[in-house]
Amino acid sequence: MRVTGVAPTDPDTPDQLVLTTAPAPAHALKRWELIMLTQAPALRRCTVYAQVDDQLVPIFGFAFQDGAIVLH
């Protein structure tokens, strides 16, 4: 799956950040795009999830490896 963006914040769960994903060949975020989206001061305390199909999967961190963004 490729990280394609950040979902709009749900007013009912303002402390939750959801990364949207899509299978290849969807356009994935560039490294700098992900860094800019996740480094906003208001988002630093958010719990991060990835939207995979119809499920939210918790994300505990990410790394840059071989030109890809790897979610942990």
C-alpha positions in Angstrom: 0.0 0.0 0.0 1.1 3.6 -0.6 0.5 6.5 1.7 -1.4 9.0 -0.4 -2.4 11.7 2.0 -3.9 12.7 5.3 -7.6 12.4 5.9 -9.4 15.5 7.1 -9.6 15.7 10.9 -12.8 14.3 12.4 -14.2 16.8 14.9 -15.3 13.9 17.1 -11.7 12.6 17.3 -9.5 15.7 17.1 -6.5 13.8 18.6 -6.5 11.2 15.7 -4.5 11.5 12.5 -5.4 9.2 9.6 -3.1 8.5 6.7 -4.9 7.5 3.6 -3.5 4.6 1.6 -4.1 3.1 -1.8 -2.6 0.1 -3.7 0.0 0.7 -6.5 0.0 2.4 -8.9 -1.5 5.2 -6.9 0.6 8.3 -6.5 2.4 8.1 -3.1 3.4 11.0 -1.0 7.0 12.2 -1.3 9.1 12.1 1.8 9.0 15.9 2.2 5.2 15.9 1.8 4.7 13.3 4.7 7.2 15.2 6.9 5.4 18.6 6.3 1.9 17.0 6.9 2.9 15.2 10.2 5.2 17.9 11.7 2.5 20.5 12.3 2.5 21.4 16.0 -1.2 20.6 16.4 -0.6 17.1 15.0 2.4 16.1 17.1 0.2 14.7 19.9 -2.1 12.8 17.7 -2.5 9.1 17.6 -1.6 8.1 14.0 -3.5 5.5 12.0 -3.4 4.2 8.4 -6.7 3.7 6.6 -6.3 0.3 5.0 -9.5 -0.7 3.1 -12.2 -0.2 5.7 -9.9 -0.5 8.8 -7.8 1.9 10.8 -4.4 0.3 11.6 -2.3 2.0 14.3 1.0 3.4 13.3 3.8 3.6 15.8 6.4 5.3 13.6 7.8 5.5 10.1 11.2 5.3 8.4 12.6 6.1 5.0 14.1 3.0 3.4 15.2 2.4 -0.2 13.2 5.4 -1.4 10.0 4.3 0.3 8.1 5.3 3.4 7.9 2.3 5.7 5.2 2.4 8.4 5.7 0.6 11.7 
